[in-house]
């Protein structure tokens, strides 16, 4: 019965691209998520590159694309590119620490990207 309820939910009626965009919009200001996390949240585990393609083709200026980074915490754009500079500026404006193109999280914050990436498994 749970499967039926899920398949009839409004989220299941969205296209994969719409689910990706909804997952991106759900990342709160001052936080980041990886392309892979967004894919998983959209019900598309393992499709991080698809997330990147959807973001690259989107022209909605209100979409918080700047909150999405690589799994290792790095910005995906080349360092000399205008997109790299824009992403760094927008993240810093939200209080996110960016050093040398990588998200830096405050020490002691267990819910940060660094803590999730580097904790022992």
N, C-alpha and C positions, 0 to 999 in steps of 0.2 A: 504494500500500500504506500510506503514511503516513496518508492520509485515513481508511482503514478502522481503523487503530489508534487514531486520535483518537476516532472515533465510538463505539468500543467501550470507551473508558476510563471509569472510574467517574465522573469529573467530567462527562462528557457525559450521564450519566444523571440529573444534578441539574437541578432546575427553574431558570429564570433567577433567581428570588428566592433560592434556595439558593446559587447561584453568587455572587450579590451579597453575601450574608451571609458566605460563606466568604472572599471577598476582603477584606471589612471586618475579619474576625477575623485575617487574615494581616498587618495593619499592626502592626508592633511597637510596644511602649510607647516613648514619647518621639519618635515619628515621626508624620507626618501624610500624608494622600493626598487628592487632590481627588475630588469626585463623579465626574468624567470618567475619572480614572485607575482608580477602582474599577469603573466600567462596562466599561472596556477589559479590565481583569484578569478580569472575569467573562465575557468574550466578547461583550460588548454595547456596542461602541464607539458613541459618540454618544448614549448613553442615560443621561446624568447625572441628568436629572430622574426617571427611573425609580428610580435609586439613592436619591434623596431620598425618594421615596414609600415605598420599601421600608423605609428607616430610620424614617420617621415612623410607620409602622404596626407596627413591631416593639416588643415589650414585654419582650424578654430583657434583664434587668439586667446580664448579663455581657458583652453586646455592646459593643465599644469604639467606639461611634458618634461619640464626642467626637473621634476622630482624623481625622474626615472634614471637610474644609473646601471652600470654593469654590475655583475655579481660580485666583483672584487672591490666595489666601491668607487671605481673610476668613472669619469665622464667619458662617454663613448666617442665624442668628436675629437678630431685632431687639435692639439693645443693651440695652434696658430689660427684656428678658424673662428669666424664671427659667432658661430653657434656655441662653441666652447666658452667664449667670453660671456655671451648672453646667459648661458646656463649657470656659470659661476656667479655672475652678478645677481641673478634671480634667486639662487639658493642662498647666497649670503644675505640678501635682503630679507629672507625668511629666518635668518639666524642659524643656518646650516654652515658648519665650518668646512671650507674647501681649501686644501693645501696641495699644491702641485697636481691639480686635476683629480684629486681623490677626496672623498668625503671623510672628514675626521670627526669622530664622535667624542664627547666629553668622557673622561675617565669616570668609572663608577656607574655609568648608566647601562644597566643590563639589557635594555630593550633597543639599543642602538644597532645600526647596521654592522659596525665593527664587532660588537659583542656576538651577534648572531653568526657572523662570518668566521670569526677566529676562536670561538670557544671550543674546548675539547669535545670530541664526540664519543 
